[in-house]
């Protein structure tokens, strides 16, 4: 699974990474949509793609994987 996740990390789009960062910062689907000027439906489509690519069970698990595997660095979040 380790190599599989590393391969899949490389195919996350820039938008998916941006959404993962916002999830890590605690934003809701509605808030993410407004911040990125996209619909809630589009956010959900991106989240589904993230979950599939990272083989995550839910948003929290995806956030954990993103931090654990270095997809996202906490210093890059501007919290």
Residue pairs with C-beta under 8 A, 6 or more apart in sequence:
1 55
4 55
5 54
5 55
5 65
5 69
6 69
8 53
8 54
8 55
9 53
9 54
9 69
9 71
11 53
12 20
12 50
12 53
12 54
12 71
13 46
13 49
15 36
15 46
16 46
16 49
16 50
16 53
17 71
17 72
18 36
19 32
19 36
19 43
19 46
19 47
19 50
20 50
20 62
20 63
20 66
20 71
20 72
21 72
21 76
21 77
22 31
22 32
22 35
22 36
23 32
23 47
23 59
23 62
23 63
24 63
24 66
24 67
24 72
24 77
25 77
25 79
27 35
29 40
29 43
29 44
29 47
30 40
32 43
33 39
33 40
33 42
33 43
36 43
47 59
47 62
50 56
50 62
51 57
51 58
51 59
51 61
51 62
54 61
54 62
54 65
54 66
56 62
56 64
56 65
65 71
66 72
67 74
